[in-house]
Amino acid sequence: MVAGHPTRKQQIELSPGLPKIDTAQFPWRGVSKLWFTEIIKEMETLKVAQWWLCNTICDLEPAAFSISPRFLPIGPFMETYDNNKASSSLWQEDTTCLHWLDQQPTRSVVYVSFGSLVVLESNQFKELALALDLLNKPFLWVVRANHNNIDSSYPKEFHGSKGKIVAWAPQKRILNDFLK
């Protein structure tokens, strides 16, 4: 890896319980050298820290915790939503989904969001679209704009009639409502 660019295409296995990672899909691929250097410095602190506190639970990600006994799951913790607080999102949030969610029965919605780093391959995107249709349940799906020029068109069989698809969602507000 040179300044955030893989020097060769390969699969890396961090732990036997985790899927292999293709170097072409590393989240820091193609970032500036300065940012990549900062990531490396941060990772170096793993060597000197006694514990790394992680905002999750071991049951959710057991294989990730097998990498190092110094990872300590202490969560999940969520900040309480405050209407008066400005959003920290880098993308424009589509708040129309909040009204749509309010119209759905309590705890009936499947929420699908892979965050800002994950990029689905074309076949994964299409399989997920069809799977959401097959669930026959209301779903809220966050589909970011395609930055990798991968064909992310919906398959012709996809109806999406039970769901709401947005480019970016106010996740803290959504999860706060889910946890009530």
N, C-alpha and C positions, 0 to 999 in steps of 0.2 A: 504494500500500500504506500503510495507516494502522494503526499498532500491531498488525501481524500479520494484519490483515483486508484482503483485496483490495478496492480501490475500484471495480474493474470486472472483469468476466470477460473474459479474453483469453488467448491463447497466446503464450508467450515462447520465443524461440529463442536459446539461449546460444551455440551453435556449429552450423554447417551439418551436422556429423556426428552431432549429438545430436537426439533427438526433442524436439519442442516440449513445453513444460510448461504445463499449464492452471493458472492462478492459484488455482483452487479446490482444487488438489491440493498446494499448497505445504506442506511438512512443518510449518512454523511457523504455519500458519493457525489463528487463534483462541487463540493463547497470550497470556499476560499481556504488558502493555506493557513491564514491566521485563525480561522474558526476551527479547522482540523487540529492545529497545534493546541488550542485550548481544550479540545476534547481529550487529546492525549494526556495533557497535564492533569485533567480531572480524573482520568482513569489511573494515573500514577498514584493518586491519593488512596486508591484501594489497597495499595501495598502497606501503607502506614496507619490506616484507620483501624481501630479495634473492632468497630461495628459500622455497618452501613444500614441505616434505618430505611425501610421500604414501605411505602404507603399501599399495602396490599395484604392478603392473607395467604399463608402457605398452601391451603387447600386449593386456591385458585391457580397457583403457579408452582407446584411442587418441584418440577424439573429445574426451574430457574434457581430455586434455592439450593439445589444440589451442587451448583457450581462452586459455592463458597459457604462455609459455615458462619462467616462473618456477616452475611446478609440476614437482617433481623426484620421479619414482617411485623408491623405494628398497626396495621390499618384494618379496614379502609377508613380514612378520615376524609371528610368532605367539608369544605367551607360552606357555612350557611349562606344561602342566597340573600342578597341585599339589593332591593330594587333601586336604591339610590347610588349604588356603586357602578362605576363605568366598566364596560366589558374589557377583558384583557385579550380578546380574540384578535388574531391577525387578519381574519377574514370577516366579511360582512355577514352577520348572523341573520338567518331568515326566521323571524319570529312568528310568521303565519302558522308554523307548525304547533305553536302553543295553543292556539284556538282549536286547531284540529284535534290535538291531544285531549283537550277538555271535553270534546264531543264523544270520546271513546269510553267504553266501560272501564272501570278501575282495574288496573293490573292486567290489561288485555293486550297491550301493544308490545310488539317486538321492536326493540331499538337497535339499529345497526349503524355503527360508526367506527371506522378504523383509525380515526385521528388524522393528524397532519403529516405523518411520516410514511404510512403504509400506502403502497401503490399496488392495486390488484392487477394481475395479468388479465388479458382479454377473456380467456376461457374461464378464469375464476369469477370475473365480473358477471358473465352471462349465466354461469351456474348458480351464483348467488341470487340473481334476479329471478330465475325459474324456481329456485327453492323457496323464495319468499312468496311467490304465487301459490306454490303447492301447500304452504302452511295453512292457507285459508284463514289467516288471522290479520288484524290490523297491524301495519308496520310503519315505522318511521325510519327512513333510510337516508343517511347523509352520503351524498355522492359528490365529491370534490371535482372541480374542473380538472380535466386530463392534462397533466404537464409532461407526460412521457410519449405522447403521440401514439399511444396504444389504442386500438379500436375498442372503445368503451360504449359502443352502441348497444341498446337493449335488443335482446333476441326477439324475433317476430312473434314468438309464442308468448312473450311476456305481456301480461295485462296490467298488473299493478293497481287494479281497481280497489283493493282493500287498503292501499298504502298511501303514504305521503312521502315524496322524495324532495329533499332540499339540498342546496349546495353546501350549506354550513348551518349548524344548529346551535342554539344557546345551551350547550351541554350541561352546565352547572344548574341552570333552571330546570331542565328536563329531569336530570337525575335527582335533584332535590324533591321534585314532585313525585317521582317514582318511589322514593324512600319514605314518604309520609305514611 
